[in-house]
Amino acid sequence: RKQSFAAQKGLVLLTDLAHNLLADFQYRALADASFADWGLKRIVRDLLAIPARLHFRRSQLYRIDLASSHPYAEELLICLKNYCSRSFDQ
């Protein structure tokens, strides 16, 4: 627990941002997947916890390797490809 008001305000802003990013990911990336009806807690627990390796080139993400043994890896990879290829002004 933070004692200063500024720290508490910063923590609230960070949690709001995290929630909004997760909600956007759920809406845009998972809408057509079997994960569409999952809540945010389950998305974090079961999808975002999949072991992965991110590859960057010149500060740009160019490849994501998910643990192929995970039961959700293949479908999540399709969702991530669609999410990353979409324009964010849709």
Buried (B, 14 or more C-beta within 10 A) or exposed (E): EEEEEEEEEEEEEEEEEEEEEBEEBBEBBBEEBEBEEBEBEEBEEBBEEBEBEEEEEEEEEEEBEBEEEBEBBEBBBEBBEBBEEEEEEE
